[in-house]
Amino acid sequence: MTHQRLSGRRVGVALVVVFLMAGLLVSRLVDVQVVRAAELKEQSADIRTTSEIIWANRGSIVDSFGNDLATDVDRYDVSADPRKVGDFRRDGAVITESAAMAEIALITELNPDELLYAVSKDREAHFSYLVKGVSPEQRLALRELRNPWLQMDLVRERTYPFGAVTANLTGMLGTDEPLAGAERKYNSCLQAINGVATYQRGADGVRLPGTTQLVKDPVHGGDVTLTIDSDLQWYVLQTLAEHGSNLGAQYGSAMVVRVEDGHILAAVDWPTFDPNDFSEAPTEFMGARSFSSPYEPGSIMKAVGIAMLIDGGYTYSEDKITAPGFYEVYPGRFIKNFIVADDRQLTTAGVLHTSSNTGISVLADRMPKAEATEYFRDFGFGEPTAVGFLGESAGQVLPVEQVDVVTRYNQFFGQGISVTAAQMAASYQTLANDGIRVPLRLVDGCTTNEGEFVPEPVGEPVRVVSASAAQQTVRVMETIVAQGPLRNTLEIPGYRVAAKTGTAEIATSSGYGDDRVISLAGMAPADDPEYVVLVSFYKPQSSRVSTAAAPAFHEILSHVLKHYRVAPSTQPAVLPPLTW
């Protein structure tokens, strides 16, 4: 009995223990599956759920023919989970970890030891980059390795197909934001907003099918269209670089403008930089000097001054004057010509043809300085162009009350006034366009990601001088090409060409020094101008006279006429007399 009772007690205790354990288990199950079910499910999802970027395309910057100047391209970042990196089987063969790294290195052109170190330095890490920014072709080759622990994620990379050719205009995109040029000014059109998606993955890190959910849609950027012709831009840069290097110039600028609508077809600064790799580029080469660097233009301003004087009724092309060897501004202060000479009997045409400082001073004395200041501003000097380029300078036209007795005269021959290359090109567009200034235009507009074209605002044309004044001035500039010492350099067979040279002294804190800016500006065909070309070189060393800019001007203008198949001139020029 005693033994039976003891056994019964043992069975009872065991049953009690079983029931207690069952109760605890049931209680735990109820807690997990009922009481805390939602909380645990959420925690589980958090552990399994991973987010990813859905990349949006930043808009492209294109030229007038739709060629990409700046665009996004697909690139891939290659990574791995160091905990899972190791040997694997492929087609029945074992691929060792070191052999796998060698395969990756061969495709990506990296050192396999560096790849191995990337995953070995911390084997407990969940993530490690192997290589960033591989091309689609490299990604395809990596996928063919069938490596189970290799991860490749799409990223977007900004590329500039024309490189340095258009860098001064496009600017560049930094790591976090656009840094310069059209990239920065038109960021509101170009910018993209990436989307976000989530998915769940198993313990092996593999994405679970059917678990991807879009959290936020990507928003693609719009495209910005420039007026430039990238082929012409390339040619002008090559020409500018060749002649600038031969002259030993510090830098140079050139611009080509279509007369009828003010479209800038080429705006070139040399030296320039490569926006695809700008980390080592000198800061001074990373802007657009054509818009941002004002200078005293020298004698190319005389064509503007003559047009002003003719329009104001103070002279005409055949008007007869005596240009003195020295023009006395006030006792002891004289204006002289580049080459000291005796008094000369010149017409107004002869004043511009010979680039006589004293002759134009005689004519400038006829115009009140307040009227002259107003004319200079009407030509667009003293304010940024309608382009409104990022960092664009207004140059300087002195208020009339600050125009002293010397500046009153020398601003007519390009001293005491500062301009940008863009402003100077715009003034010649005005002369070529019968005296009507059409605001310069570099950007046509933005095409949104929905396909809507939003044009850039167009400024209203402004009549600056009469058609007669502009046409007389252009005919006078024709004499410089047809009858001047640069005839053999500047003439283009079949075309009438009008041009003006300029040599400007560079002002320093102690006055004008020996350094120069040499320029040449002009248009063709002179009988019905279609294109304006401006070329300038800053601080040339091998030659400091404006004639040294003539070969570059001639090559660019000749190319423009051929490139756009401009019809030759049909009527011979009727040129005014130069002397009397």
Backbone torsions as a table, in degrees:
resi	resn	phi	psi	omega
1	MET	NA	-45.3	-179.4
2	THR	-58.6	-41.6	-179.7
3	HIS	-66.8	-38.9	-179.5
4	GLN	-68.3	-42.2	177.5
5	ARG	-60.9	-42.9	-179.9
6	LEU	-61.8	-42.9	178.7
7	SER	-63.5	-41.5	179.3
8	GLY	-62.8	-39.9	177.8
9	ARG	-63.9	-40.5	179.3
10	ARG	-62.0	-43.4	178.8
11	VAL	-63.4	-41.6	179.6
12	GLY	-61.9	-44.7	178.5
13	VAL	-61.0	-43.4	-179.8
14	ALA	-61.1	-43.1	179.1
15	LEU	-64.0	-39.5	178.4
16	VAL	-61.1	-43.6	179.7
17	VAL	-62.8	-42.3	179.9
18	VAL	-61.9	-46.8	179.9
19	PHE	-62.4	-39.3	178.1
20	LEU	-63.0	-44.8	179.1
21	MET	-63.6	-42.5	178.3
22	ALA	-62.7	-39.7	178.9
23	GLY	-63.7	-43.1	178.0
24	LEU	-62.6	-41.2	-179.3
25	LEU	-64.8	-45.0	178.4
26	VAL	-62.3	-41.6	179.2
27	SER	-60.7	-41.2	-179.8
28	ARG	-66.8	-40.7	178.9
29	LEU	-64.1	-42.2	178.0
30	VAL	-61.7	-42.1	179.8
31	ASP	-62.3	-44.3	-176.6
32	VAL	-73.3	-45.5	-170.8
33	GLN	-89.6	-19.6	-177.3
34	VAL	-118.3	-62.5	-173.2
35	VAL	-64.2	-48.3	-174.7
36	ARG	-110.7	19.4	-174.5
37	ALA	-58.4	-48.7	-176.5
38	ALA	-65.0	-41.8	-179.2
39	GLU	-63.2	-46.7	-178.6
40	LEU	-67.8	-35.8	178.1
41	LYS	-63.4	-41.2	178.8
42	GLU	-64.8	-42.6	178.5
43	GLN	-63.5	-40.2	179.3
44	SER	-63.6	-42.6	179.4
45	ALA	-64.4	-38.3	178.7
46	ASP	-61.2	-38.7	-179.2
47	ILE	-68.4	-38.8	-175.9
48	ARG	-86.0	-23.2	-171.6
49	THR	-83.8	133.6	178.1
50	THR	-127.2	142.7	177.7
51	SER	-100.8	155.3	176.6
52	GLU	-142.0	154.0	178.4
53	ILE	-82.9	133.3	169.5
54	ILE	-100.0	104.3	-169.9
55	TRP	-70.4	135.8	172.9
56	ALA	-103.8	147.6	-180.0
57	ASN	-84.2	127.5	168.2
58	ARG	-69.8	142.0	-178.2
59	GLY	-62.8	159.3	179.5
60	SER	-91.8	153.9	167.1
61	ILE	-103.8	124.7	-175.3
62	VAL	-125.3	158.5	175.5
63	ASP	-85.7	-174.1	-174.4
64	SER	-67.4	-15.0	178.1
65	PHE	-102.7	6.7	178.4
66	GLY	85.8	7.8	177.5
67	ASN	-73.4	134.3	-178.9
68	ASP	-68.8	125.1	173.0
69	LEU	-102.6	-27.8	175.6
70	ALA	-149.4	129.6	-176.7
71	THR	-156.3	161.1	175.9
72	ASP	-88.6	143.4	174.4
73	VAL	-128.6	154.8	178.6
74	ASP	-76.7	130.5	172.3
75	ARG	-135.8	163.3	-174.9
76	TYR	-134.4	132.8	173.3
77	ASP	-92.6	127.2	-177.2
78	VAL	-101.8	128.4	-176.7
79	SER	-141.9	176.2	177.8
80	ALA	-156.1	158.2	172.5
81	ASP	-93.4	108.9	-175.7
82	PRO	-54.4	-27.4	-179.7
83	ARG	-67.6	-24.4	-176.0
84	LYS	-104.7	-6.7	-178.8
85	VAL	-71.1	134.2	178.9
86	GLY	173.5	-164.0	178.6
87	ASP	-69.2	151.5	174.6
88	PHE	-148.6	165.7	-177.8
89	ARG	-103.1	140.8	176.7
90	ARG	-143.9	120.3	-178.7
91	ASP	54.5	39.1	176.9
92	GLY	82.1	-6.9	-179.6
93	ALA	-104.7	149.4	177.9
94	VAL	-88.5	123.7	175.3
95	ILE	-101.5	113.2	-177.9
96	THR	-71.5	162.9	-179.9
97	GLU	-59.7	-44.0	-178.9
98	SER	-67.4	-36.2	177.6
99	ALA	-67.4	-38.4	177.8
100	ALA	-62.5	-41.7	178.5
101	MET	-65.1	-36.0	178.5
102	ALA	-64.9	-38.2	178.4
103	GLU	-64.7	-44.5	179.3
104	ILE	-63.3	-42.5	-178.5
105	ALA	-63.3	-37.0	-179.4
106	LEU	-63.9	-37.5	-178.8
107	ILE	-77.4	-40.4	-174.3
108	THR	-93.4	-2.6	178.4
109	GLU	61.1	41.6	177.6
110	LEU	-116.1	171.1	176.9
111	ASN	-82.3	124.5	-178.7
112	PRO	-61.8	-29.3	178.5
113	ASP	-65.7	-35.1	178.1
114	GLU	-68.3	-38.3	177.3
115	LEU	-65.6	-42.1	179.4
116	LEU	-64.5	-38.5	179.2
117	TYR	-65.4	-35.3	-177.8
118	ALA	-60.1	-33.0	-179.4
119	VAL	-99.2	-13.1	-176.3
120	SER	-93.9	-20.9	-175.0
121	LYS	-66.0	-25.3	176.5
122	ASP	-150.9	92.6	-176.5
123	ARG	-71.4	-11.3	179.2
124	GLU	-93.4	-5.8	179.9
125	ALA	-69.4	153.7	179.9
126	HIS	-91.8	-12.3	-172.1
127	PHE	-155.9	141.3	174.7
128	SER	-154.8	131.2	175.2
129	TYR	-73.0	139.5	171.2
130	LEU	-100.4	-47.9	178.3
131	VAL	-156.9	143.6	-179.8
132	LYS	-109.8	147.3	169.3
133	GLY	72.5	38.7	177.5
134	VAL	-78.4	153.9	-177.2
135	SER	-76.9	164.5	175.5
136	PRO	-57.4	-35.2	179.2
137	GLU	-66.5	-41.3	177.7
138	GLN	-67.5	-38.1	178.0
139	ARG	-60.6	-43.6	179.8
140	LEU	-61.0	-42.5	178.8
141	ALA	-65.1	-37.4	178.4
142	LEU	-67.5	-38.1	179.2
143	ARG	-63.9	-34.4	-179.8
144	GLU	-68.2	-12.1	175.8
145	LEU	-73.5	-19.5	-178.2
146	ARG	51.9	46.3	179.1
147	ASN	-87.4	117.0	-172.5
148	PRO	-70.1	-22.6	-177.3
149	TRP	-101.5	6.1	179.5
150	LEU	-87.9	129.4	-179.4
151	GLN	-117.5	133.8	178.4
152	MET	-128.6	122.6	-176.3
153	ASP	-117.7	134.5	179.9
154	LEU	-68.9	134.8	170.2
155	VAL	-133.9	164.0	177.0
156	ARG	-107.0	138.8	178.6
157	GLU	-127.1	136.4	179.4
158	ARG	-83.4	131.7	178.6
159	THR	-132.8	152.4	-177.5
160	TYR	-122.9	94.8	-172.7
161	PRO	-57.9	-31.4	180.0
162	PHE	-92.7	-0.1	174.6
163	GLY	53.7	-125.7	-175.1
164	ALA	-68.1	-18.1	-174.9
165	VAL	-60.3	-41.4	-176.7
166	THR	-118.4	13.0	-174.8
167	ALA	-59.8	-36.4	-177.8
168	ASN	-65.2	-22.0	-178.9
169	LEU	-98.8	-44.6	-178.7
170	THR	-71.4	-32.2	-169.2
171	GLY	70.8	-155.9	-178.2
172	MET	-151.5	162.3	-179.9
173	LEU	-103.8	126.1	176.8
174	GLY	-85.5	-170.3	-179.3
175	THR	-64.7	-39.8	-174.5
176	ASP	-113.6	-19.0	-174.4
177	GLU	-161.3	160.9	174.4
178	PRO	-68.5	144.1	-171.2
179	LEU	-108.8	-25.1	-174.3
180	ALA	-163.0	171.3	170.7
181	GLY	60.4	-153.8	-179.0
182	ALA	-62.1	-30.4	177.7
183	GLU	-55.9	-40.7	-176.7
184	ARG	-85.5	-45.5	-175.8
185	LYS	-64.7	-37.9	-175.9
186	TYR	-106.4	31.2	-179.5
187	ASN	-62.0	-32.6	-179.5
188	SER	-63.0	-29.1	176.2
189	CYS	-83.2	-41.9	-171.0
190	LEU	-80.4	-28.1	-167.4
191	GLN	-63.0	144.7	178.0
192	ALA	-115.7	150.1	177.1
193	ILE	-119.3	115.9	-177.2
194	ASN	-68.4	148.8	174.6
195	GLY	-93.1	176.5	-179.6
196	VAL	-136.9	136.6	174.2
197	ALA	-131.4	156.1	175.7
198	THR	-121.3	153.2	173.8
199	TYR	-150.6	163.6	178.8
200	GLN	-109.4	147.7	179.9
201	ARG	-132.5	154.3	179.7
202	GLY	-80.4	-175.8	-178.5
203	ALA	-62.6	-25.2	179.6
204	ASP	-85.1	3.3	178.0
205	GLY	83.7	0.3	-177.8
206	VAL	-83.7	137.3	179.1
207	ARG	-60.5	133.3	178.3
208	LEU	-83.9	125.7	-178.3
209	PRO	-58.5	141.6	175.0
210	GLY	78.7	8.2	-176.9
211	THR	-103.6	-2.8	-177.2
212	THR	-73.3	131.2	178.3
213	GLN	-131.6	130.9	178.6
214	LEU	-80.9	122.2	-180.0
215	VAL	-93.5	-43.1	-179.8
216	LYS	-143.1	129.0	179.5
217	ASP	-69.0	142.7	172.3
218	PRO	-73.8	147.8	177.3
219	VAL	-119.1	113.1	-178.2
220	HIS	-78.9	150.8	179.3
221	GLY	-80.4	165.5	176.3
222	GLY	-91.2	172.4	-178.8
223	ASP	-105.5	139.1	177.2
224	VAL	-105.6	128.0	-178.8
225	THR	-106.0	121.8	175.7
226	LEU	-91.2	161.4	179.3
227	THR	-84.6	-8.8	-171.9
228	ILE	-73.9	157.8	174.6
229	ASP	-105.0	108.9	-172.3
230	SER	-63.2	-32.3	176.7
231	ASP	-65.6	-43.8	177.2
232	LEU	-65.8	-40.8	177.9
233	GLN	-56.8	-42.5	178.4
234	TRP	-62.0	-46.4	-177.6
235	TYR	-63.2	-44.9	-178.4
236	VAL	-62.9	-40.6	178.8
237	LEU	-62.8	-44.2	179.6
238	GLN	-61.4	-42.9	-180.0
239	THR	-65.3	-45.3	-179.2
240	LEU	-63.4	-42.0	-179.4
241	ALA	-65.7	-42.1	-179.2
242	GLU	-62.8	-50.3	-177.0
243	HIS	-74.3	-35.0	177.1
244	GLY	-63.7	-40.8	178.1
245	SER	-65.5	-42.2	179.6
246	ASN	-63.4	-33.5	179.7
247	LEU	-82.8	-10.8	-175.3
248	GLY	66.7	30.2	-177.9
249	ALA	-73.1	152.8	176.8
250	GLN	-72.1	-41.9	172.3
251	TYR	-162.4	171.1	179.8
252	GLY	-146.5	160.7	177.4
253	SER	-138.4	149.9	175.8
254	ALA	-147.8	147.4	-179.4
255	MET	-143.3	140.6	174.0
256	VAL	-121.2	125.3	-176.7
257	VAL	-124.2	133.7	173.2
258	ARG	-80.6	127.1	-169.6
259	VAL	-65.8	-45.5	-168.9
260	GLU	-65.1	-31.6	-175.9
261	ASP	-128.7	2.8	177.9
262	GLY	72.5	12.6	179.2
263	HIS	-68.8	131.2	175.7
264	ILE	-84.8	114.6	-177.6
265	LEU	-92.0	-23.6	174.4
266	ALA	-153.7	134.1	175.2
267	ALA	-138.3	102.4	-167.3
268	VAL	-118.4	136.4	171.9
269	ASP	-124.5	134.8	178.3
270	TRP	-132.2	138.5	-5.6
271	PRO	-67.4	161.7	179.6
272	THR	-129.4	-158.4	-175.8
273	PHE	-147.2	166.5	178.1
274	ASP	-99.8	111.8	-178.7
275	PRO	-69.0	-12.8	175.7
276	ASN	-75.0	-19.5	-179.8
277	ASP	-154.6	80.2	-171.9
278	PHE	-102.9	6.2	-173.7
279	SER	-62.2	-31.3	-178.0
280	GLU	-102.8	3.1	-176.2
281	ALA	-72.4	137.3	175.3
282	PRO	-60.9	138.2	-176.3
283	THR	-58.0	-37.0	-175.0
284	GLU	-68.5	-13.3	179.3
285	PHE	-97.3	0.7	-169.4
286	MET	-99.3	7.1	177.9
287	GLY	-112.4	-161.9	177.5
288	ALA	-120.9	89.8	-175.4
289	ARG	-62.7	-26.3	178.1
290	SER	-56.9	-27.8	179.9
291	PHE	-106.8	-26.3	-168.2
292	SER	-108.0	-10.4	-173.6
293	SER	-115.4	96.1	179.1
294	PRO	-75.6	153.3	178.6
295	TYR	-151.9	161.7	173.3
296	GLU	-79.3	121.1	-166.9
297	PRO	-79.7	-18.3	-177.6
298	GLY	75.6	-149.8	-165.7
299	SER	-71.4	-11.1	174.0
300	ILE	-65.5	-14.2	175.6
301	MET	-75.4	-17.7	-176.8
302	LYS	-63.4	-33.6	177.9
303	ALA	-62.3	-39.5	177.1
304	VAL	-64.6	-44.5	-179.6
305	GLY	-61.6	-42.3	178.7
306	ILE	-63.0	-42.2	178.7
307	ALA	-62.2	-40.0	177.4
308	MET	-61.3	-45.9	-176.9
309	LEU	-67.3	-39.5	177.4
310	ILE	-66.5	-44.7	-178.9
311	ASP	-63.1	-35.8	-179.5
312	GLY	-76.3	-5.4	179.2
313	GLY	83.4	16.5	-176.8
314	TYR	-92.7	-11.9	178.2
315	THR	-166.1	179.6	173.5
316	TYR	-152.3	169.0	-168.0
317	SER	-61.8	-33.1	-178.5
318	GLU	-93.9	3.7	-179.2
319	ASP	-56.7	137.5	-175.8
320	LYS	-101.0	126.5	176.6
321	ILE	-136.1	167.5	171.1
322	THR	-109.1	119.0	178.3
323	ALA	-94.6	112.3	-176.0
324	PRO	-73.7	160.4	174.7
325	GLY	-64.7	-35.0	175.5
326	PHE	-134.4	136.7	177.5
327	TYR	-109.7	116.7	-176.0
328	GLU	-84.0	116.8	179.3
329	VAL	-78.6	-47.9	171.6
330	TYR	-154.2	167.0	-173.2
331	PRO	-51.6	119.7	178.1
332	GLY	90.0	-5.5	-180.0
333	ARG	-120.9	120.0	-174.4
334	PHE	-124.2	149.3	167.1
335	ILE	-101.2	135.2	-179.6
336	LYS	-129.4	168.0	178.4
337	ASN	-88.5	168.0	179.2
338	PHE	-58.3	-42.7	174.4
339	ILE	-112.1	120.7	-178.7
340	VAL	-62.4	131.1	-178.2
341	ALA	-145.5	168.4	175.4
342	ASP	-75.2	176.6	175.3
343	ASP	-58.3	143.6	-179.8
344	ARG	-130.0	141.6	176.5
345	GLN	-92.2	101.3	-175.1
346	LEU	-119.8	151.5	164.7
347	THR	-83.7	171.2	174.8
348	THR	-59.3	-37.8	175.8
349	ALA	-60.6	-41.1	179.6
350	GLY	-65.9	-31.6	177.0
351	VAL	-60.8	-47.5	-179.7
352	LEU	-71.8	-39.3	-179.0
353	HIS	-60.4	-43.9	-179.1
354	THR	-88.9	-3.8	-178.4
355	SER	55.4	50.0	-176.4
356	SER	-80.5	114.9	175.8
357	ASN	-64.8	-41.1	-177.8
358	THR	-71.5	-37.5	179.3
359	GLY	-63.2	-44.4	-179.3
360	ILE	-72.4	-24.4	175.1
361	SER	-68.3	-39.4	175.5
362	VAL	-58.6	-44.0	180.0
363	LEU	-70.2	-41.4	-178.1
364	ALA	-62.8	-27.9	-179.6
365	ASP	-63.6	-19.8	-179.0
366	ARG	-78.5	-19.5	-175.7
367	MET	-102.8	126.1	176.1
368	PRO	-57.4	144.2	-174.3
369	LYS	-65.9	-28.5	177.7
370	ALA	-66.1	-38.6	179.0
371	GLU	-68.3	-40.5	178.2
372	ALA	-61.5	-43.9	179.6
373	THR	-60.5	-40.0	179.7
374	GLU	-65.2	-41.4	177.9
375	TYR	-61.6	-46.2	-179.7
376	PHE	-57.8	-40.6	179.7
377	ARG	-70.8	-35.1	176.8
378	ASP	-63.8	-32.1	176.4
379	PHE	-72.1	-9.7	176.3
380	GLY	103.9	1.9	177.9
381	PHE	-77.8	147.1	178.6
382	GLY	90.5	1.5	175.4
383	GLU	-148.5	152.2	178.7
384	PRO	-60.2	153.9	176.1
385	THR	-68.7	170.4	178.7
386	ALA	-65.2	-16.0	177.9
387	VAL	-61.3	-38.8	-179.6
388	GLY	60.6	39.1	-177.2
389	PHE	-61.3	146.9	-178.0
390	LEU	-57.6	122.8	-179.5
391	GLY	80.7	12.9	-177.5
392	GLU	-66.4	140.3	179.6
393	SER	-94.0	150.0	175.5
394	ALA	-87.6	-8.9	-171.9
395	GLY	67.0	-158.3	-180.0
396	GLN	-149.5	123.4	166.2
397	VAL	-118.5	118.0	-175.6
398	LEU	-64.7	141.0	171.4
399	PRO	-57.0	147.9	-173.2
400	VAL	-55.8	-33.9	-178.4
401	GLU	-71.4	-15.0	177.9
402	GLN	-100.6	-0.4	179.2
403	VAL	-79.8	106.1	-177.9
404	ASP	-81.7	-177.5	-173.5
405	VAL	-66.6	-26.1	177.5
406	VAL	-81.9	-48.7	-178.7
407	THR	-60.9	-29.7	177.8
408	ARG	-51.7	-36.5	-178.3
409	TYR	-96.6	-45.6	-169.4
410	ASN	-74.6	-14.0	174.8
411	GLN	-68.5	-22.2	176.5
412	PHE	-70.7	-21.5	174.9
413	PHE	-117.1	29.8	165.4
414	GLY	83.3	24.3	171.5
415	GLN	-123.1	154.5	-177.5
416	GLY	74.0	10.2	176.7
417	ILE	-144.7	138.3	179.6
418	SER	-121.8	142.2	-175.5
419	VAL	-139.2	164.5	170.3
420	THR	-98.5	163.4	176.5
421	ALA	-59.4	-37.9	179.4
422	ALA	-63.4	-43.3	178.3
423	GLN	-63.5	-40.1	-178.0
424	MET	-67.8	-41.1	176.6
425	ALA	-62.6	-37.8	179.3
426	ALA	-65.1	-36.0	179.6
427	SER	-67.0	-36.0	177.4
428	TYR	-74.0	-30.2	172.4
429	GLN	-61.6	-38.4	179.0
430	THR	-62.7	-45.5	178.6
431	LEU	-63.9	-40.5	-179.0
432	ALA	-69.8	-24.0	-174.6
433	ASN	-101.3	36.5	177.7
434	ASP	57.0	34.1	173.1
435	GLY	89.0	2.5	179.7
436	ILE	-101.1	120.9	178.6
437	ARG	-87.4	112.4	173.8
438	VAL	-93.5	122.3	-176.9
439	PRO	-53.6	134.9	178.8
440	LEU	-59.8	149.3	-176.5
441	ARG	-137.8	124.7	178.4
442	LEU	-113.7	-26.7	-177.6
443	VAL	-121.3	126.2	177.0
444	ASP	-76.6	-42.4	-179.8
445	GLY	160.7	-170.0	-177.3
446	CYS	-118.9	130.9	171.7
447	THR	-99.5	112.7	-175.0
448	THR	-68.8	168.6	179.5
449	ASN	-67.7	-9.0	175.6
450	GLU	-97.6	4.9	176.2
451	GLY	88.8	4.3	179.6
452	GLU	-85.8	130.5	178.1
453	PHE	-92.1	122.7	178.4
454	VAL	-110.3	104.1	-175.8
455	PRO	-69.0	148.3	172.6
456	GLU	-68.7	138.9	179.9
457	PRO	-54.6	138.6	-179.1
458	VAL	-106.5	125.5	178.3
459	GLY	-72.9	156.7	179.7
460	GLU	-79.8	137.0	174.6
461	PRO	-61.1	148.6	-177.9
462	VAL	-129.3	127.5	173.8
463	ARG	-79.6	121.8	-177.5
464	VAL	-100.4	-48.2	175.7
465	VAL	-133.1	166.6	-179.2
466	SER	-69.8	160.1	176.8
467	ALA	-60.4	-38.5	179.9
468	SER	-63.0	-44.2	-179.6
469	ALA	-63.2	-42.4	-179.9
470	ALA	-66.4	-44.9	-178.0
471	GLN	-66.5	-39.1	176.4
472	GLN	-61.7	-40.9	-179.1
473	THR	-65.2	-41.9	179.2
474	VAL	-63.8	-40.9	178.7
475	ARG	-63.5	-37.0	177.4
476	VAL	-65.0	-41.4	178.7
477	MET	-65.4	-25.8	175.5
478	GLU	-63.2	-32.6	-179.8
479	THR	-64.1	-29.5	-179.6
480	ILE	-65.5	-35.6	179.7
481	VAL	-83.8	-42.7	-172.9
482	ALA	-81.7	-27.3	-172.7
483	GLN	-127.5	-3.4	-175.5
484	GLY	-89.9	177.6	-178.7
485	PRO	-66.2	-16.9	179.2
486	LEU	-94.1	13.0	-175.7
487	ARG	-53.8	-47.4	-176.7
488	ASN	-67.4	-23.6	-179.3
489	THR	-87.9	-38.7	-169.3
490	LEU	-95.1	-22.9	-176.6
491	GLU	-64.8	141.2	175.7
492	ILE	-121.4	113.3	-175.9
493	PRO	-51.5	129.5	177.7
494	GLY	91.7	-11.6	-175.6
495	TYR	-124.9	141.6	170.5
496	ARG	-88.0	128.6	-175.6
497	VAL	-122.1	137.2	175.1
498	ALA	-118.8	134.0	-175.9
499	ALA	-156.0	162.5	175.3
500	LYS	-143.6	134.8	177.8
501	THR	-91.3	162.9	176.8
502	GLY	-154.4	133.4	174.0
503	THR	-123.1	114.9	-175.6
504	ALA	-111.7	131.0	172.6
505	GLU	-74.0	144.7	179.5
506	ILE	-96.7	122.5	-177.6
507	ALA	-74.6	141.9	173.1
508	THR	-122.3	-179.4	-179.8
509	SER	-64.6	-20.4	-178.5
510	SER	-109.1	13.1	-179.9
511	GLY	119.5	-163.7	179.9
512	TYR	-84.8	132.0	-178.8
513	GLY	-101.9	-157.1	-176.9
514	ASP	-88.1	-17.0	-177.8
515	ASP	-73.9	152.9	-174.3
516	ARG	-134.8	159.0	162.7
517	VAL	-114.6	122.0	179.1
518	ILE	-108.0	138.8	-174.2
519	SER	-142.1	160.1	170.5
520	LEU	-148.9	128.2	-179.6
521	ALA	-130.3	145.5	179.8
522	GLY	-174.2	-169.5	-173.4
523	MET	-154.3	162.8	177.0
524	ALA	-161.4	155.8	-14.7
525	PRO	-67.7	139.0	-173.1
526	ALA	-65.2	-25.8	179.1
527	ASP	-73.2	-23.2	175.9
528	ASP	-156.7	77.7	-169.0
529	PRO	-59.6	132.2	177.7
530	GLU	-113.0	-30.8	-176.0
531	TYR	-137.0	141.9	175.1
532	VAL	-112.5	137.6	177.6
533	VAL	-126.9	134.6	175.3
534	LEU	-128.0	132.7	177.6
535	VAL	-131.4	132.8	178.0
536	SER	-138.1	142.1	174.2
537	PHE	-125.4	132.6	-175.6
538	TYR	-101.7	124.1	179.0
539	LYS	55.1	55.6	174.3
540	PRO	-68.2	151.8	-176.3
541	GLN	-110.7	-40.8	-175.5
542	SER	-74.5	-26.5	175.2
543	SER	-152.1	131.4	-175.4
544	ARG	-112.8	18.3	178.3
545	VAL	-108.9	155.0	-171.6
546	SER	-64.5	-24.3	179.9
547	THR	-60.1	-22.3	-179.8
548	ALA	-70.0	-16.6	177.3
549	ALA	-86.1	-10.2	-174.2
550	ALA	-63.3	-44.5	-179.0
551	PRO	-59.3	-41.4	179.6
552	ALA	-65.5	-43.2	178.1
553	PHE	-60.0	-45.7	-177.9
554	HIS	-62.1	-43.8	-179.1
555	GLU	-64.4	-42.3	-177.9
556	ILE	-68.2	-47.7	-178.5
557	LEU	-64.9	-40.0	177.7
558	SER	-60.2	-42.4	-179.9
559	HIS	-66.0	-40.4	-179.9
560	VAL	-60.7	-46.6	-178.9
561	LEU	-63.0	-38.9	178.5
562	LYS	-73.5	-43.7	-176.3
563	HIS	-59.6	-39.5	-177.7
564	TYR	-101.0	10.0	174.5
565	ARG	51.6	51.4	-179.8
566	VAL	-74.2	133.3	-180.0
567	ALA	-66.4	138.7	179.1
568	PRO	-63.2	162.4	176.2
569	SER	-67.1	145.5	-177.1
570	THR	-110.6	-19.8	-178.2
571	GLN	-116.8	139.0	176.8
572	PRO	-69.7	153.5	-179.5
573	ALA	-75.2	141.8	170.4
574	VAL	-106.9	101.4	-169.8
575	LEU	-97.9	143.2	-179.2
576	PRO	-74.6	157.1	175.4
577	PRO	-68.3	153.1	-177.0
578	LEU	-104.0	-25.0	-178.8
579	THR	-133.1	173.4	176.1
580	TRP	-144.9	NA	NA
